[in-house]
Amino acid sequence: MLDPVVAVDRLRAAYAGPTKRRTLHAKGRFYGGTFTATPEVAGLSRAGHLSGAPTPVVVRWSNAGGDASVPDPKPDIRGMAVKFTLADGTSTDLLGQTSPRFPTDDPEEFVAMTEASLRPATFPLFLLRHPAMLPAVAAGLRAKAIGSPVSFAEVTFYPIHAYGWVAADGARTWVRYVFRPVATAADRLAEKFTGPDRLSDEMAARLTRGPVTHEVWVQVAGAGHDPHSAVSVWKGCRELLAGHIVVTEELADPETGGAPTVFDPTRVVDGIELSDDPILRYRPSAYTESVNRRASQHL
Ligand code: HEM
């Protein structure tokens, strides 16, 4: 397995830009709101935030690139990271991005693909040499995963990995999340935003009008659906509306005050279990390395 220090070295080398930054998803802003689960899900997981009581969330909407100086209009994958803080003070995170499928189970291939994608002239050759990645890339193209959205409020985000929901009686259900926007092109603001920070400018204006909501859907694994791989496809699975994330305000960036804030897809609470998905299991080591670097340059 690729050494996470080497992964972060390679990803940081791939992108220009200031050193005090996330290695990927360098440009983003923090927002606050609540998550409220639908009554259907409490029977499937005993997790506190799935009980139906409103749970505070911190959301970070981001551009996926590692160079925070790239202007928002440039096409990119986008991210939506969510931290749910339960009544007992514990928290759990979900990190979504705009590509509905992940291309590989091997972290080294993900790093190599990220590097190759920054060289558009030779990227098709890279894909030809990695044909197993093509279905995920095609799914991303169909979903317009690399785009220039008008607003984060209109974007669908996919947290990719499966998680085990464990009920009060111990029964386990494997689920995959999708964050679907409630906003549509029909309810856009009249004002047009065109500047380098147009996504956060638009969100600031939109939040003065009212909250921004994403529905949280879960796909429920059935027979033959593998929860232990980021690349597995769950054809024909049942979907369930699990709740709503309602963002009401922008928050100050906690890192400006010197408090590194990490979203970690393996941070779970009682009632949620991790799969053995190798990408999921690898990610915390790379994220810890990334935050250690920016913290040491920061504090
Ligand atoms: C081997 C695979 C992956 C590697 C090596 C990787 C690496 C990284 C790194 C180093 C960061 C910066 C973390 C920080 O400094 O706090 C990051 C952020 C992020 N990644 Fe990944 N990533 C991987 C897979 C994924 C997947 C599968 C998703 C989505 C499902 C994802 C979504 C995100 C998001 C949304 C952020 C920004 C989090 C924030 O706003 O703080 N990544 N990734």
Residues whose N, C-alpha, C, O or C-beta is under 5 A from the ligand:
A	BS01	HEM	R22 T23 L24 H25 R60 S62 G79 M80 A81 L95 G96 Q97 P107 F110 Y158 P159 I160 T261 V262 F263 I279 A286 Y287 S290 V291
